[in-house]
Structures are given as structure tokens and as C-alpha cells.
Amino acid sequence: MKAVVLEKTEGTPGQVYYPLKATDLPIPTPAPTEVVIKILAAALNHKDLFCRQHLYPGVDFDIPLFGDGVGIVVAAGTPTLERQWKGKKVVLVPGRGWTSDPNGPETGNYATLGGTRFLPNEGTLQEYVAYPAEDIEDAPLHLTNTEAAALPLCGLTAYRATITKGHVTAGQNVLVTGIGGGVALNAMQFAAARGATVFVTSSSEEKLSKAKELGASAGVNYKVSDWEKQLAKLLPKSRPYLDAVIDGAGGEIVNKTSGLLKHGGIIVSYGMTLGPQAPFTIKALLKNIEMRGSTMGSRKEFADMVDLVRNKQIHPVISHVVNGLNNVDELFEIMKRGENFGKLVVTVSDEGDQAKL
Ligand SMILES: NC(=O)c1ccc[n+]([C@@H]2O[C@H](COP(=O)([O-])OP(=O)(O)OC[C@H]3O[C@@H](n4cnc5c(N)ncnc54)[C@H](OP(=O)(O)O)[C@@H]3O)[C@@H](O)[C@H]2O)c1
């Protein structure tokens, strides 16, 4: 079967950009606790770009890339698992080693799927993958293959940031920054599904308009130096403050938003696209603002996220789709140019959406 891995070349972390390499691997046979999944579609995450730049821990040149995917179960390690799963369309939990503790992984060995040595042989950029049966969920029936492939990693990260750490509830005002991003769009959808009023930022007027079509109340362009002042004018008179900020960019986010947040407001930081720091300020401290780090999430949060998506009939936003494992490079180029609004997906099998079971 075909798979896509990284090709090792000379270069230092941050300077290097490893090419993609197609490789042939044997179709896996399942261990007694596993199923074999025929991948239908897979999706790119920022982490995969970091792997190519050697800025992600544990980069491995033999492990297929990508942690997002949807597929059909074609085999199982025991007759019981076969009866339970064979023929079902499933999404893969994109991390391992974290059951349910809201504070973080119980094991200290949390590993994410795709491109690293921490989960050998696993990654969704291959035609078949053997996967623990306890780490799959039925794909929500209202989703197409590309939408289902787009959901796992960003959905999980957004769920933890918005619901577990952000405590977003009905009636609140929430700011989601960088709305073109996959996590940000899910965060906007989840906050809106909770009944919050959502404000967004973006580098592009077009993306701000699209976000409003998808449920954002209003937005401002973060390229404008005083965007926080513009945002202040957009807050409703009846509730002229933010309850929470869900941020994946870092940089000056505390400085920019502490004047907008209520006393005791929450800034959830799930990423630092702009660099490895986001300084806390005395102004934020004096308002009792809490800054909370947030990562992907537990197995339980994954199941809860899939339930929310199913119950509220939420559709992940798809930016671009390419067909076939040979065309994945194009997705990386789109992400590097910042052109995406939502997720970048590759269809791996030509079974298409007829495979929706
Ligand atoms: N902690 C975790 O486990 C975890 C999991 C997933 C992702 N992440 C991190 O979260 C970040 C976003 O991930 P993603 O997959 O959603 O990436 P993505 O789809 O590539 O989105 C990145 C977005 O960042 C926004 N951005 C860039 N500069 C910005 C700025 N100055 N202010 C505000 N927003 C800015 C852009 O928004 P516009 O296009 O609207 O301008 C862009 O669309 C990455 O750093 C990623 O590594 C962390």
C-alpha cells in the first residue's frame, strides 16, 4: 500500500523543509486489540508543517504523516471486534495516553498521531492503518468524508480550549482569534453552539465576512494596529466586555485583550503561531485575568466533542481538497501562504462519500 513520509535531508530545525516521499508499506494485520482502517480522507494540521521544518518533537522519517482521518474498518483482531466495527465509517482519536483527567494526560506519555516516533507505524497519510479499537468513534452521519477527516485534531483542541478551559456558556461574549485557522473555526462553532456571542479576528476582510456568514457576530482585522479599540466599539451595550478569549497566535494577546475582558476573564492559549511566548502583564494581573494553556485533549473529551458535533449538526469548514496521496504538497503550500479558511483535506480512497455508512 502507498504511504507518505518525510525524506531526510541536511538542515537545522527551523531552516530545513523536508520533502515528502511516497513509500510502499505492507498492509497491516491487526493485533487482538486493533482494527484495520481503510483511510478514505486525511487532513493537514499545523503540526505536520512543523514536522517538515523539524520544529516538532520526535520527528521520524519512516512514520506516515498526518493525525487526522476518516476511514472504513475492513478487519479486526478478534471476531468480537469484527462484529462490532467491520464496515463502519470511523474517525480516529488523534492522540494516545490521556483517558479523562481534565488537568492533563495521566500517563505523562501523551503522543500525537502521525510523523513521529511516539506512535510507530501510525499516521493517516497511508491507505490502511492498524489502530486500537478503543481509539475510534463512529463518524457522525451528517458529515461527508472530507468533513469527517477534518474534525478530529482541530475539533478536539477547540473543544478543550472552548468548553473545558474557556468555560464558555450561553449569553457570554467570546473572542476567537485568527479565524482562518482550523482550530479557530471549530472554536467559533462550539462557542456559538453553546449560545455565546462570538467575535473574531483575521488578517483578511474576506475571511471576516465568511466567518460572519458562519455565525460570528462581528470581527476586526488584526493587521490594523489598534484592532482592540475597534473591537471594543463592537461589543454590545448590555454586556460591553469579553468573558473569554480563545487564542492560537500568542504574541501580544494578553496586552491587547486585557482591557476588553471582564474582571476574572479567561484567556485560553492553545497555540503560539507567532513565536514561543505570550507575555502576561501587570494590567491583566490587576484584573484577575486567568491565562490558561490548553492542548489537544483526552479520550473522553474526544467522545464529548463528537457528540456535540453530532447533536448540533455542526459541519467542519473545508478550505481546499486535493485528490490522491501524490498531491499533498499543494496543501502545505496553501497553509504556508496563509490562504486557508478552514481545513485542508486529501481524499485517499476514491470510494468518496458513497462510503458513508
Ligand atoms: N496545543 C495543541 O495541542 C494544538 C493543537 C492544534 C493546533 N495547535 C496550534 O494552534 C495554532 C493554530 O493551529 P491551526 O491548525 O488552527 O492552524 P492554521 O489552520 O494554520 O491556522 C493558523 C491561523 O493563525 C492565524 N494567525 C496568524 N497570525 C495571527 C495573528 N497575528 N493574530 C491572530 N491570528 C493569527 C491565521 O488566521 P487568519 O487566516 O484569519 O489571518 C491562520 O489562519 C498553531 O500554532 C498550532 O500549532 C496546538
The ligand as an ORCA input file, in Angstrom:
! r2SCAN-3c Opt
* xyz 0 1
  N      -1.875     22.730     21.701
  C      -2.219     21.821     20.784
  O      -2.331     20.632     21.053
  C      -2.523     22.321     19.419
  C      -3.386     21.615     18.587
  C      -3.706     22.140     17.344
  C      -3.114     23.336     16.956
  N      -2.232     23.955     17.782
  C      -1.586     25.211     17.388
  O      -2.585     26.189     17.181
  C      -2.198     27.070     16.133
  C      -3.285     27.099     15.060
  O      -3.448     25.795     14.555
  P      -4.346     25.508     13.281
  O      -4.213     24.088     12.946
  O      -5.696     26.069     13.511
  O      -3.521     26.343     12.190
  P      -3.902     27.010     10.839
  O      -5.130     26.342     10.301
  O      -2.678     27.063     10.039
  O      -4.294     28.499     11.301
  C      -3.384     29.435     11.725
  C      -4.129     30.764     11.798
  O      -3.373     31.644     12.607
  C      -3.891     32.914     12.380
  N      -2.908     33.950     12.676
  C      -1.707     34.158     12.112
  N      -1.146     35.269     12.634
  C      -2.016     35.745     13.560
  C      -2.017     36.874     14.430
  N      -1.030     37.756     14.456
  N      -3.091     37.057     15.241
  C      -4.132     36.194     15.226
  N      -4.182     35.116     14.421
  C      -3.138     34.901     13.598
  C      -4.310     32.967     10.900
  O      -5.645     33.485     10.854
  P      -6.223     34.278      9.592
  O      -6.027     33.355      8.437
  O      -7.654     34.502      9.929
  O      -5.440     35.542      9.470
  C      -4.244     31.492     10.473
  O      -5.353     31.072      9.739
  C      -0.855     26.549     15.623
  O       0.179     27.260     16.275
  C      -0.847     25.106     16.074
  O       0.435     24.588     16.234
  C      -1.942     23.482     19.003
*
